[in-house]
Amino acid sequence: MANLVLSNATDALTYIQELIKQGADPQLQKPLANCAELYIPVVKYNLPQAINALLRGRFGFTSYLLSDAGKQADACEKNFSDSNQSPLSDRNRLISNLCDVAVAILNLLQKG
């Protein structure tokens, strides 16, 4: 499940970077840049650490990292004002939901 979150977060970051590179709507540039800043550490550090922790049976730490990844996706979405429709809504929602499901599964595993 953590691999699926990493795959989707990587896709979201790539999409954000493409939108920035293509010169998306000027009003979207700052929110997109903020989202990139949120996603970069998630993709490069947090989720790979979550996968390693999961492989070592460290479910609590894995849960923490996945929960944080979901929060970063939510924070990205909040960067967009009502007048600036987020081009990332579907991706952010998917990542947040995947993280919620993964954390719920990990909680069940911890309870044994």
C-alpha angles and dihedrals in degrees: 000000000000088000089055091051090049092050092051094044090050089050091050093049092049090050091049091050091049091051091050092047092049090054098245119200107317090235089058096050097085096045090046091050090049090051091051089053089052096046100043096071091040092055098037101039120002101052096041087050089049091054092049092047091050091052088053093050094249094142096164094056091043089052091050093051094046091047089052091050089054091049091052090053089051091048090051090055092050090058089077119081123219090261092051108062110212114243086200102057096111093045094045092047092049093050092046091049093046089051091050091052093046092050091049091052091048090051089054091049091051091053089051 
